[in-house]
Amino acid sequence: MKPQTINTSPEQSTETPTAPSFADFTLPSSLDSTGTKLVYLYLDATNGGDIADLRASLGMKTITLYPILQTLETNGLVKRDGDEYHIAS
């Protein structure tokens, strides 16, 4: 069997990978805990979600998420619509 040659020349790809821009996401100064910031940014980036979405995407337990969401809702930063949570306008 003949050995395979892999082309690793710079001409192979001229595109530079870019990181997503977070310029559109701002955090309210009242958010102090890492978990609260994470949940807020997730809801902002995804246009909302329910507990199952948050649990699966962020790897956080339900018992951790409920107090965070309650705090965000009490402070007027998040609105609840049935089972869905969204950033308040």
Summary of the structure (lengths in Angstrom):
residues: 89
radius of gyration: 20.2
end to end distance: 64.3
largest distance: 68.3
contacts: 170
relative contact order: 0.15
helix: 42%
strand: 10%
